Each structure stands twice: as structure tokens, then as C-alpha cells.
């Protein structure tokens, strides 16, 4: 066993293995056989853990690139003369040393040695001697391939112990592919000179995908227009036509729209050893949009503003200035009722993705699940109002004014209750889109790379704080001649431009 000292401290921190044949045609196998020995029949030491004599430290990144970077760092640091030891070890595999251009991350393959592996295990103590040992559980390793030939060694991820696995007497150079009782025991990489083993598929596990999402928008807007509207004073069934004037009308509203999406589906996924949660919760965004496509407003009765005068003397004064309405007088008809287009909603898929039965084996495939939800609500909102409208007559004095006198003279001709109605056709749309990539179990062989799943979307709209304003801030101004101003002033009070008395 003295020849084992040749490896130095590095052999204690690395794991060597190859399947040896006494009549092998590969020189590297003969070198490793001579260095370690043959298959033993004595009772092995049972190894349940490693790490008591680490040499190169734990390799945290379980990948080819991660292992190469770690070894390069150790080689540069040269702790415990590791540089010389690493060069010696790699020379056994045909390289000139660690800096050999042929030795790259592509020569390092992450792998798992299964429970029950037999071989000569090295120790950092007792001059790096080896004992015939058996692995009591699985261990993660990094297989380092030879520069040429079917030889390789293992460097343990957790520690630096070395292990040589001799070939049993009578074994062929290429052993049969092993069974795959667990995903972590799969052998995806063998000797490059042997036929590749088929990777066993992970077992199928059932998981339930729960989709949920919410959205909310809140805002407000207004509808406004100006209409040529007859003003008609009425008392005791008699009508006086004051005139037709342009009257602005404005309706304001606020709205709050909410949307929600909820969906659940059971699906088979592949368990690659990390475990599968029984439930997978996915949050789905719900995007909302609201717009008004058409609107109408009406004020008064049959398109006219009716001023119900309560005082007979005031009505008589109005009649004297404006006269009765003609018997054949006609007004416009009421506004037509608005009609909304039919609402639409995406139909909900009831077909489960491939393999939603649980248990058994299936082919693992990457599948992108496209979750889509859409719903549109078209409707009409109509609101009636009762508006208090003040009618103010305006006379503009011509000629000389006294000091402090304003040319504009105002008469408050009364405040009247005027009905109004506002109607609008609105469109509320909710949409949700999300993709999720899963490794599913395809038991039928019909799974497609992408699968669309429709998600039901619920929408709700509250329109509130609706108001209507007739005229300029609730006031309608009509022009007066000097004669009308003086005559009406005998029964109606003078006022300020806003209808108050504060300017007097």
C-alpha cells in the first residue's frame, strides 16, 4: 500500500473510480488498478457520512462549471500543497496537469453514487491508506473524465475522501444499466466508450393548480352639451312662451369597477426528487378597462323647460311682456332609449391538461400552460334628476352711468323645479393572461408544447355620486329690454348676477 502515498494529500480529498478488466486495452485502467488494487472479498467498512477529513472544501455549486471554478481556486491557493497533488492526480487520467488545455469544465459531470457502492475508501490520516468500504447511502460526486479512454474519477461534493471501485472478477468492461428505484439514482452519464443508459422517468405526482386574481379601477367623468330650449311659464293651465335659449347641461358621475378570476385544476407533474407540493397557488393579474360609447341627456318636459309660476300677479306680468303660447305650438319628443350591445364572455375550458389521473409512469414533457380570461359587460345606465334652476333676467343699460353704477342689471324671475335625465352606454372589460411552464407527465403521448386554459372572470361596476347641473351653475340667463326690465321689476326682485342680494 506504500504506492498510495504517491497521491499525497489530494487523494484523501478526491474520489476515484473505474470499471477495470484484467485484460483491458486501455492504459489508464491498468494504471489505476496498479495504484489501488483489485476487488476484495473481506467485510467492508460501513460509511454513513463523509467530511471528517476534508481537503478541498465543500463544492456548493452542484454543476460542472461550479466544480471547475472551485478546483481552480483551490489550485491557485495551493493549501497543503494541493497544486502538486492535483497535477499528479490528473496525470493519472492522461493530462499534463490542471493547466492542461484539454482539462475544462466539460470534463466534469455531476453524478450520484448509489447506496451499496463498494470500493477502496481513502482517509486523510494514517498516511492516506485505504480501507475496503461500502456506501451506506447515496453521495453526490463529480465525475472527472480521462483525457482519452473510458477512465474517470470522482471528486466528492461534500468532502475529499478518495474511493476506488474495482471491477468484480468476470465483469465486462460495460456493465448493464441499473434499475432506477429513485430519481436521485438515475445514471444519465456512463463511460463515454459504453452505450448510454436510458434515463428513467421521474414518477408522476398529482398537484392542484389554484388560480386567483383581482383588479380594481376607480375614476369619474362628465357628460355635457348645450341645447336650444323653449322656456314656458305656466299658471293654472295657461302657458306663456318666454323664448328659446341655449341652455348648457352637465351630468357628472363616479364609478368603481372590480374584477376577479378564480380557477382550479388537477394535473400530473414529474417528481424529480425535490418533492411536489399538493397545491400550487398562482396569482393572476386582472386588467380592467371602462369607457362610455354613447350618451344622451334631456331636461324639462318634451324638450321644454316649464316654469310653474306660483304667483298669479307675477304670471300676469310675464304674460303682458311675452304673450301666450300659440295653440299649435309643438315641442321636441323625449330622447330615445339607448341600447347596449350584447355582452360577451370567454367560454371556460373543462378539459384537463394531459395526464391528470395520478400515479404510474408517463413521459416527462415541458409544457407551457397559457391561462387566459376575458369578459366584457355592455350595459346602459340611466339616472333621473330633479334640478332647481334659477331664471335670471339681464338688462344692459346703455348711456351714461352714475359713479359706482354697473351697466348690467339683474332680475330674479324665480327658482323652478326642472326634471332631467342622463343615459349612457358603457363598456366594462376584464382580461387576464399568464403563462406557467411545468414538467408534466404525458401518459398518452399527445401533450402539446403549449396548452390554452380559459379562466372565468367576474366583473362588477358601481356608478354613484351622479349629479346634473342645468344652466351656468344652476342658473339660466335671459336677455331683457329696458321696457321688460322696468315692467317685470314691479313684481320681481332685483338681484346680483349670482342670484343673491349681497351686491346691494
ZICORVEN-V857094 format. One record per pair of residues at least 4 apart in sequence whose ideal C-beta (glycine too) atoms are under 6 Angstrom apart, sorted by the first residue. I is the first residue (numbers start at 1). J is the second residue. D is the distance in Angstrom with one decimal. If there is no record, write none. Layout:
# ZICORVEN-V857094
i = [I I]
j = [J J]
d = [D D]
This chain:
# ZICORVEN-V857094
i = [1 4 5 5 7 8 9 9 9 10 10 10 10 11 11 11 12 12 12 12 12 12 13 13 13 14 14 15 15 15 15 15 15 16 16 16 17 17 18 18 18 19 20 20 20 20 21 24 26 28 28 28 28 29 31 36 36 38 39 39 40 42 44 44 44 44 45 45 46 46 47 47 47 48 50 50 50 51 51 53 54 54 55 56 56 58 59 59 59 61 62 64 64 65 67 67 68 68 74 75 75 75 78 78 82 86 87 87 90 90 90 93 94 94 94 95 95 95 96 102 103 107 107 108 108 109 109 110 111 111 112 112 112 113 113 113 114 114 115 115 115 117 118 119 119 119 120 120 121 121 121 121 122 122 122 122 135 138 140 141 141 142 143 143 144 145 146 150 150 167 174 177 180 180 180 183 183 183 184 186 186 187 188 190 190 201 201 202 202 202 203 204 204 204 205 205 206 206 207 207 207 208 208 209 209 210 210 210 211 211 211 211 212 213 213 213 213 213 213 214 214 215 215 215 216 217 217 218 220 222 222 223 223 224 225 226 226 227 228 228 229 229 230 230 231 231 232 232 232 232 233 233 233 233 233 234 234 234 235 235 239 240 240 240 240 241 242 245 247 247 249 249 249 250 251 251 251 252 253 253 254 254 255 256 257 257 257 257 258 259 259 259 259 259 260 261 261 261 261 261 261 263 266 267 267 268 268 268 269 269 269 270 270 270 271 284 284 286 286 287 288 289 290 291 292 292 293 293 294 294 295 296 296 297 298 298 299 299 300 300 300 301 302 303 303 304 305 307 309 309 313 314 317 317 318 321 321 325 338 338 338 340 340 340 340 341 343 343 343 344 345 346 346 348 348 349 349 352 353 354 354 354 355 355 355 355 355 362 362 362 363 364 365 365 365 366 367 367 367 367 368 368 368 369 369 369 370 370 371 371 371 372 372 373 373 373 374 375 375 375 376 377 377 378 380 381 381 382 383 383 384 385 385 386 386 387 387 387 387 388 389 389 389 389 389 389 390 390 390 391 391 391 392 392 392 392 393 393 393 393 394 394 394 395 395 395 396 396 397 401 409 410 410 411 411 411 412 412 412 413 418 420 428 428 430 430 432 442 471 471 480 480 484 485 488 495 496 496 496]
j = [129 128 127 128 11 85 55 80 85 14 85 86 89 122 128 162 53 55 122 124 128 160 55 56 160 155 162 141 154 155 156 162 163 153 162 164 154 165 29 32 151 167 29 33 166 167 173 29 149 94 146 149 151 151 92 120 164 166 166 168 132 132 118 132 133 134 131 133 134 136 133 135 136 136 158 159 161 158 159 124 159 160 160 74 160 158 67 70 157 66 110 105 108 105 108 142 105 108 82 83 86 98 82 83 86 98 97 98 95 97 98 146 146 147 148 100 103 147 100 147 107 144 145 142 144 143 189 142 141 143 138 140 184 117 139 141 138 185 135 137 138 135 134 163 164 165 130 164 131 133 161 163 128 130 161 162 139 184 157 154 156 155 152 154 153 152 151 191 193 171 194 197 185 186 200 202 272 273 273 199 200 197 199 194 197 361 364 270 271 272 271 268 362 441 271 276 268 358 269 276 280 266 279 265 280 264 279 281 263 282 284 455 262 261 283 284 285 286 432 260 286 259 286 288 258 257 288 256 254 250 252 251 295 250 249 246 248 247 244 246 247 305 244 304 242 305 239 241 304 306 240 242 307 309 318 239 306 308 309 315 325 318 319 322 324 325 322 478 471 476 297 299 470 469 297 422 468 467 463 466 464 465 463 462 288 290 428 461 460 286 288 430 457 459 458 284 286 373 432 455 457 455 356 353 356 355 356 441 276 438 440 364 439 441 276 432 434 430 432 431 430 429 428 427 424 426 425 427 338 425 424 335 423 422 335 421 420 470 304 305 418 306 331 331 332 331 418 416 314 315 491 491 488 491 322 484 487 329 380 423 425 378 379 380 425 378 376 377 378 376 375 374 454 454 456 453 454 356 451 442 444 447 362 440 441 442 443 441 442 443 442 439 440 442 447 439 438 440 447 451 435 437 450 436 451 453 435 452 434 453 455 433 454 432 455 457 431 430 457 459 429 428 459 427 425 424 463 423 422 466 421 420 468 417 419 418 420 468 470 415 416 418 470 471 474 476 415 475 499 413 414 476 410 412 475 477 411 413 478 480 410 477 479 409 480 485 407 408 407 405 485 495 497 488 489 492 493 495 499 492 470 468 459 461 457 459 455 447 475 476 484 485 488 489 492 499 500 502 503]
d = [5.6 5.7 5.8 6.0 3.2 4.0 5.8 5.1 5.5 5.9 2.8 5.5 5.3 5.4 5.6 4.4 6.0 5.3 5.3 4.1 5.4 5.5 2.5 4.6 2.0 4.7 5.0 5.6 3.5 5.7 4.8 5.5 4.7 4.0 5.4 4.8 5.3 4.1 5.8 5.4 4.8 4.6 5.1 4.8 5.5 4.3 5.1 4.3 4.2 6.0 5.1 4.7 3.8 5.7 5.8 5.3 3.7 5.1 4.4 5.2 4.4 5.7 6.0 4.9 5.1 4.1 5.1 4.4 5.9 5.2 5.2 5.6 5.6 4.4 5.3 4.2 5.5 5.3 4.2 3.1 4.6 5.2 3.2 4.8 5.2 5.9 5.3 4.7 5.0 2.5 5.3 4.5 4.6 4.8 4.9 4.6 3.9 5.6 5.5 5.4 5.5 5.0 5.9 4.3 5.7 5.2 3.7 5.8 4.2 5.8 5.9 4.1 5.2 3.5 5.5 4.0 5.0 5.2 4.5 5.3 5.7 6.0 4.8 5.3 5.6 4.5 4.9 5.9 5.6 4.9 5.3 5.7 5.5 4.8 5.2 5.6 5.8 4.9 5.9 5.1 5.6 4.5 5.3 4.6 5.3 3.8 4.0 4.5 5.7 3.7 5.9 5.0 5.8 4.9 5.6 3.7 5.9 6.0 4.2 4.1 5.5 4.7 5.1 5.7 5.1 5.0 4.0 4.0 3.9 4.7 3.7 3.6 5.9 5.4 3.1 4.7 5.3 3.9 4.7 5.3 5.6 5.2 5.0 5.0 5.8 5.7 5.4 4.3 5.0 4.9 5.3 4.6 5.3 3.7 4.5 3.9 5.9 3.9 5.5 5.4 5.4 5.1 5.1 5.2 5.0 5.1 6.0 4.9 4.1 5.3 5.2 6.0 5.2 4.6 5.8 3.4 5.7 4.8 5.9 5.0 5.8 4.5 3.3 4.9 4.9 5.0 4.8 4.5 4.0 5.9 4.5 4.7 4.6 4.2 5.9 5.2 4.7 5.9 5.5 5.8 4.6 5.4 4.8 4.4 4.2 5.1 5.2 5.8 5.3 5.4 4.3 5.9 4.7 5.2 4.9 5.2 5.6 5.5 4.8 3.8 4.2 5.1 4.8 5.2 6.0 4.2 5.2 5.8 5.9 5.8 5.3 5.5 5.5 4.7 5.9 3.9 4.8 5.1 5.6 4.6 5.9 4.3 4.8 4.8 5.2 5.3 5.6 5.0 5.0 4.3 5.1 3.7 6.0 5.1 5.0 5.2 5.4 4.9 4.9 5.1 5.0 4.7 5.3 5.1 5.1 4.0 5.7 4.1 5.8 5.7 5.7 4.2 4.6 5.6 5.0 5.0 5.1 5.7 5.1 5.1 5.3 4.7 5.3 5.4 4.9 5.2 5.0 5.9 6.0 4.3 4.1 4.8 5.0 4.8 4.4 5.1 4.6 5.5 5.1 4.2 5.8 5.3 4.3 4.7 3.3 4.6 5.7 4.6 5.6 4.3 5.7 4.8 5.9 4.5 5.9 5.0 5.7 4.8 5.0 5.1 5.1 4.2 5.1 5.0 5.0 4.6 5.7 4.9 5.1 5.0 4.6 4.4 5.2 5.1 5.0 5.5 4.4 3.9 5.5 5.0 6.0 3.7 5.2 5.9 4.4 5.6 4.4 3.4 5.4 3.9 4.7 5.3 5.9 4.8 5.2 5.8 5.9 4.9 5.7 5.9 5.5 5.2 4.7 4.9 5.5 5.9 5.3 4.8 4.7 5.3 5.3 5.5 5.9 3.9 3.4 4.3 4.9 5.1 4.2 5.6 4.7 4.5 5.2 5.5 5.5 5.6 5.3 4.3 5.4 4.8 4.9 4.2 4.1 5.9 6.0 4.8 5.3 5.8 4.6 5.6 5.6 4.7 5.0 5.8 6.0 5.8 4.6 4.8 4.9 4.3 5.9 5.2 5.5 5.8 5.6 5.3 4.2 5.4 5.6 4.3 5.9 5.2 5.8 4.4 4.2 3.7 5.5 5.8 4.8 4.3 6.0 5.2 5.7 5.6 5.9 4.9 5.5 4.0 5.6 5.4 5.9 4.8 5.6 5.2 4.6 5.0 5.8 3.8 4.9 4.1 4.3 4.5 5.8 5.9 5.1 5.4 4.9 5.9 3.9]
